[in-house]
Amino acid sequence: MDRSYKEAIPKTIRALEELKKEFSGVASTTDWRKLRIEPLLDHVKVLDRLLRSPKFARETARLTRGVVMFRSDLIYLRENVKALKEILKVEGRAHRRRAARRAPRR
């Protein structure tokens, strides 16, 4: 298994956990943490456990043949993280606009 794939998993976990924290501070009508972030975190943690499990440790040769499937998981996760970052920007801007409208003007 390529080292870059093994390193991508913890990086994705950190990114999703950071997004979870950031979304907790945004008032949104959609709970993105429950809807997308937590299911993605569960998925990536399962992948991480599988890669580190003794059951698959000796199957490196077979795992390298399965890289195509694993790579598709990583692409899926990266695209979701990227989309969530965009949603966070939009939600943050909308939240600031709503707060500015409610602020008393002098």
C-alpha positions in Angstrom: 0.0 0.0 0.0 1.4 3.4 -1.0 2.5 5.5 2.0 0.7 8.5 0.6 -2.6 6.7 1.0 -1.8 5.7 4.6 -0.9 9.4 5.3 -4.1 10.7 3.6 -6.4 8.9 6.1 -5.1 10.8 9.3 -5.0 14.0 7.3 -8.7 13.6 6.3 -9.6 12.7 9.9 -8.0 15.9 11.1 -9.7 18.0 8.4 -13.1 16.6 9.2 -12.7 17.1 13.0 -11.6 20.7 12.3 -14.7 21.2 10.1 -16.9 19.8 12.8 -15.5 22.4 15.3 -16.0 25.2 12.8 -19.5 24.2 11.9 -20.5 24.1 15.6 -19.9 27.9 15.7 -22.2 28.6 12.7 -25.9 29.1 13.1 -27.4 27.2 10.1 -30.7 25.7 9.4 -28.9 22.5 8.3 -26.9 20.5 10.8 -23.9 19.7 8.6 -22.2 17.9 11.5 -24.9 15.2 11.8 -25.8 15.2 8.1 -22.3 14.8 6.5 -19.3 15.3 8.8 -20.1 12.5 11.4 -20.9 9.9 8.7 -17.7 10.8 6.8 -15.7 10.6 10.0 -17.1 7.2 10.7 -16.2 6.0 7.2 -12.7 7.3 7.3 -12.1 5.8 10.8 -13.2 2.4 9.6 -10.8 2.6 6.7 -8.0 3.6 9.1 -8.7 0.7 11.4 -8.8 -1.7 8.4 -5.4 -0.5 7.1 -3.8 -0.9 10.6 -5.4 -4.2 11.5 -3.2 -7.3 11.8 -5.6 -9.1 9.5 -4.5 -6.9 6.6 -1.0 -6.2 7.6 0.3 -9.3 5.8 -1.8 -8.7 2.7 0.1 -5.8 1.4 0.4 -7.3 -2.1 -3.3 -7.8 -2.4 -4.0 -4.4 -1.0 -1.8 -2.8 -3.7 -4.0 -4.4 -6.3 -7.0 -3.0 -4.5 -5.6 0.6 -4.6 -8.1 1.6 -7.3 -11.0 1.0 -4.9 -9.1 2.6 -2.0 -8.2 5.6 -4.2 -11.9 6.1 -5.0 -12.6 6.3 -1.3 -9.9 9.0 -0.9 -11.3 11.0 -3.8 -14.8 10.7 -2.4 -13.5 11.9 1.0 -11.4 14.8 -0.4 -14.3 16.0 -2.6 -16.6 16.0 0.5 -14.1 17.9 2.6 -13.7 20.5 -0.2 -17.5 20.9 -0.6 -17.9 21.2 3.2 -15.3 24.0 3.3 -17.2 25.8 0.6 -20.5 25.4 2.5 -18.7 26.7 5.6 -17.7 29.9 3.7 -21.2 30.5 2.5 -22.8 29.7 5.8 -20.3 32.0 7.6 -21.0 34.9 5.2 -24.8 34.4 5.5 -24.5 34.4 9.3 -22.4 37.6 9.3 -25.0 39.3 7.0 -27.9 38.3 9.3 -26.0 39.6 12.3 -25.2 42.9 10.5 -28.8 43.4 9.7 -29.9 42.8 13.3 -27.3 45.1 14.7 -28.7 48.5 15.8 -27.7 51.4 13.7 -26.9 54.7 15.1 
